[in-house]
Structures are given as C-alpha cells and as structure tokens.
Amino acid sequence: MRAGNAEYRASLDFPDVMPIFPLAGALLLPGGNLPLNIFEPRYLAMTDHALSSHRLIGMIQPDPVAGAGEIEPALCRMGCIGRLTAFQETGDGRYAINLTGICRFTIDSEQPLLNGFRQVRFAICEDDLDFGHRGEESAALHDRDGLLDTLRKYLAANGMSANWEAVEQTDDETLVTALCMMSPYGPAEKQALLEAGDLNTRAETLIAITEIALARNGESSAIQ
C-alpha cells in the first residue's frame, strides 16, 4: 500500500506504538482520504508528534455499547491507520490535515497518555496492504450493477445527482471505498463498513444499510 511518499508492505513498516484519534462518525478506509480540522490542544500535540516521527495516526470510533474504559471513552475493536499526507496551519491555531488510509488495525493494549493524547500498541490487518495491487479476480465486485442500482435509488430518493460517466470509469476498490466513506450513516453503520472483511462484503454491507434507509424513508413518507 502506498500512502503519500511511503510504501507499507508488512507489519515491520509500522511502529510499535502510535497515537489514536477517537472520533465518532469518522470513517477512514484503506486507500481513502479523510480531511480533518484539528483544534483541541491534545490533538494539535498529536499532530505535531506524528509529523515529527512516523506520520501515522490511528482513526477509531468510541464504542457506545462498552461504556467507559480505564481511559474514557471505551473504543471500538477496530480502526484504520492513516498517514498524514497533507498539513496546513490555518493561522488561527488550527491545523487542516489529510489522512490517507493504509490498513485497518486492532488494539493490543493502550499505553500511557502522551501530552494528553492516547496511544496504543496494535496489530495490523496485513491483507489491507494489497489495496490497488490485487489481481483482477480478487479485486472485482461480484455485483457492481447492484451497488450502482442502489446508489441510483438513494440519489433519486434524496433529490441528488452524480457524474455517472466518472462513476462508470472508477475501479471497484476505489468506488466502494469512496461510497462507504461518503455515506451519511451513523457510527454503528460506519463501524460495520469498516469491519467488513473484504471488498464484496463491504459492498454488500453498504447495499444492505442503504436499502434499510430507503425502506425507512418510504415508511416515513407513507405516514406523512
């Protein structure tokens, strides 16, 4: 997996410990790009630390079910490692950054706070490092037409449009990643998309979530 100027091929390409950014509703996937506005002092310190070292930050959602941990909040079981590939000082004390997704990770153990931000030891999902380098068969969607049909229904139901020529020219992995990351769903749904084990499972999960949302919207319209 290439992210910015760096190539990640195996677990040895990662540090033992990295900072994490717990943020509900934020979804980063391998190969995707997540712009962030950093303003809290501890996360400004986290960004400074990443810039001065390995440029890696683990995006992860708080776990609303598990409740409070030893260091609040408790966290979901899986997140995604991003490389800091763009950075800008805004002039008013904030940072505007971009994270490029590398691979998913699970937490092995949480480490002591550093300048207010959280750090973890972690294990990576090494299969994610093949993003963009898989063979045509393993990188192919089984039901691309079904995914696009669901997208058309969602856009129509919400009075939105898309550049279909650009959509048709987008490869399967990039398409699924972009649609998942742009999806307007809640933290639980986004966690399900993150934890989907492969391209087709992720696409099927997105289709199922969208069909549920469309059905709910239809029921709401019928009641009104």
DRENPADO-894917 format. One record per residue (C-alpha): y, z, x. Coordinates in Angstrom, 3 decimals. Example, Ala and Ser with C-alpha at 12.3 -4.5 7.8 and 13.67 -1.06 7.14 Angstrom:
     north        up      east
    -4.500     7.800    12.300
    -1.060     7.140    13.670
This chain:
     north        up      east
     0.000     0.000     0.000
     3.395    -0.989     1.377
     6.456     1.008     0.309
     9.703     0.044     1.962
     9.123    -0.249     5.710
     5.919     1.819     5.705
     2.280     0.900     5.173
    -0.139     3.501     3.786
    -3.834     2.760     4.277
    -5.599     6.149     4.274
    -5.103     9.909     3.977
    -4.233    10.118     7.691
    -0.992     8.276     6.925
     0.244    11.257     4.896
     1.486    14.694     5.991
    -0.482    17.852     5.214
     2.368    19.281     3.126
     5.034    17.526     1.056
     7.834    18.548    -1.306
     7.347    18.078    -5.032
     9.863    17.341    -7.764
     8.669    18.714   -11.135
    10.350    16.654   -13.851
     9.179    16.374   -17.450
     9.045    12.857   -18.849
     9.380    11.130   -15.478
     6.588     8.664   -14.722
     6.066     7.119   -11.302
     3.044     4.889   -10.710
     1.723     3.179    -7.566
     3.783     0.045    -6.981
     6.552     1.153    -9.335
    10.149     2.143    -8.619
    11.819     5.244   -10.037
    15.606     5.712    -9.697
    16.720     9.343    -9.719
    20.041    11.157    -9.849
    19.818    14.282    -7.658
    22.337    17.071    -8.215
    20.663    20.507    -8.158
    21.154    22.234    -4.766
    17.417    22.756    -4.220
    16.666    19.088    -4.856
    19.547    17.982    -2.668
    17.850    20.097     0.029
    14.509    18.479    -0.858
    16.013    15.016    -0.416
    17.578    15.982     2.922
    14.185    17.293     4.062
    12.401    14.102     3.018
    14.993    11.908     4.717
    14.669    13.845     7.962
    10.856    13.718     8.001
     8.264    11.538     6.249
    10.450    10.349     3.326
     7.778    11.374     0.811
     8.287    13.276    -2.446
     5.594    14.109    -4.991
     6.682    13.471    -8.576
     4.812    15.689   -11.018
     5.331    16.960   -14.545
     5.394    20.611   -15.610
     2.318    21.498   -17.660
     3.488    22.669   -21.110
    -0.005    23.897   -22.017
    -0.807    26.002   -18.944
     2.358    28.083   -19.218
     3.931    29.888   -16.288
     2.290    29.929   -12.877
     2.969    32.146    -9.903
     5.960    29.928    -9.258
     7.325    28.605   -12.535
     6.695    26.229   -14.128
     2.971    25.546   -14.022
     2.214    21.959   -13.084
     0.023    19.150   -14.368
    -3.134    18.409   -12.388
    -1.954    15.052   -11.077
     1.269    13.465    -9.859
     2.353    10.420    -7.860
     3.668    10.275    -4.297
     6.835     8.254    -3.837
     8.528     7.029    -0.682
    12.295     7.369    -0.604
    13.273     3.697    -0.225
    16.941     3.822    -1.261
    19.565     6.509    -0.824
    23.268     6.705    -1.634
    25.811     9.511    -1.594
    27.884     9.313    -4.767
    30.980    11.050    -3.405
    30.826    13.936    -5.875
    27.985    15.897    -4.288
    25.110    13.967    -5.853
    22.516    11.625    -4.389
    21.334     8.423    -6.069
    17.856     7.651    -4.762
    14.906     5.384    -5.459
    11.261     6.331    -5.057
     8.620     3.640    -4.625
     5.206     4.774    -5.852
     2.417     4.868    -3.269
    -0.564     6.685    -4.776
    -1.486     9.480    -7.132
    -2.310    12.945    -5.833
    -3.803    16.244    -6.933
    -2.611    19.634    -5.740
    -4.890    21.612    -3.431
    -2.569    24.598    -3.057
     1.079    25.485    -3.429
     2.990    26.578    -0.327
     5.983    28.930     0.065
     9.335    27.653    -1.131
    11.498    25.865     1.424
    15.251    26.023     0.757
    14.468    26.546    -2.925
    12.177    23.547    -3.470
     8.417    23.604    -3.936
     5.825    22.266    -1.507
     2.109    21.583    -1.833
    -0.985    20.723     0.110
    -2.586    17.822    -1.681
    -5.340    15.235    -1.870
    -4.564    11.577    -2.465
    -6.299     9.049    -4.709
    -7.202     6.589    -1.959
    -8.171     3.784    -4.347
    -4.489     3.504    -5.311
    -3.649     2.335    -1.789
    -5.240    -1.041    -2.627
    -2.419    -1.862    -5.086
    -1.464    -5.512    -4.642
    -4.442    -6.171    -2.337
    -7.337    -6.109    -4.791
    -9.431    -9.176    -5.434
    -8.607   -11.263    -8.487
   -11.523    -9.847   -10.478
   -10.747    -6.147    -9.904
    -7.005    -6.682   -10.407
    -7.425    -8.703   -13.620
    -6.740    -7.359   -17.075
    -9.623    -7.754   -19.493
    -7.241    -8.001   -22.458
    -3.845    -9.217   -21.267
    -3.361   -11.035   -24.583
    -3.965    -7.801   -26.471
    -1.416    -5.968   -24.332
     1.218    -8.658   -24.866
     0.485    -8.775   -28.596
     1.048    -5.021   -28.814
     4.279    -5.410   -26.838
     5.487    -8.101   -29.258
     4.757    -5.846   -32.238
     6.592    -2.922   -30.627
     9.648    -5.028   -29.788
     9.752    -6.526   -33.287
     9.471    -3.109   -34.928
    12.393    -1.835   -32.864
    14.635    -4.902   -33.056
    14.254    -5.677   -29.353
    13.515    -8.816   -27.362
    12.037    -9.747   -23.987
    12.227   -12.557   -21.462
     8.796   -13.923   -22.260
     8.905   -16.550   -19.530
     9.329   -13.784   -16.938
     6.645   -11.674   -18.625
     4.130   -14.529   -18.527
     4.782   -15.067   -14.809
     4.277   -11.396   -13.907
     0.920   -10.451   -12.373
    -1.303    -7.990   -14.209
    -0.800    -4.948   -11.973
     2.976    -5.285   -11.897
     3.109    -5.893   -15.653
     1.050    -2.838   -16.592
     2.939    -0.622   -14.146
     6.333    -1.762   -15.433
     5.409    -1.412   -19.114
     3.991     2.081   -18.595
     6.994     3.295   -16.624
     9.479     1.818   -19.127
     7.627     3.197   -22.136
     9.666     5.590   -24.310
     6.851     8.065   -24.899
     6.750    11.806   -24.305
     5.433    13.828   -21.354
     1.858    14.115   -22.687
     1.545    10.367   -23.215
     3.049     9.617   -19.813
     0.613    12.016   -18.171
    -2.255    10.195   -19.874
    -0.957     6.897   -18.478
    -0.736     8.410   -15.002
    -4.245     9.854   -15.113
    -5.838     6.608   -16.336
    -8.273     5.765   -13.568
    -7.806     2.011   -13.213
    -5.730    -0.939   -14.359
    -7.705    -1.706   -17.502
    -7.968     1.927   -18.579
    -4.211     2.295   -18.152
    -3.549    -0.840   -20.197
    -5.952     0.317   -22.922
    -4.263     3.724   -22.973
    -0.833     2.118   -23.342
    -2.084    -0.100   -26.170
    -3.588     2.902   -27.988
    -0.431     5.017   -27.606
     1.755     2.147   -28.810
    -0.463     1.427   -31.814
    -0.265     5.101   -32.816
     3.534     4.987   -32.501
     3.697     1.807   -34.597
     1.482     3.350   -37.276
     3.662     6.453   -37.414
     6.799     4.342   -37.699
     5.178     2.376   -40.503
     4.292     5.549   -42.385
     7.825     6.866   -41.912
     9.327     3.632   -43.247
     6.989     3.699   -46.251
     8.038     7.271   -47.101
    11.729     6.376   -46.901
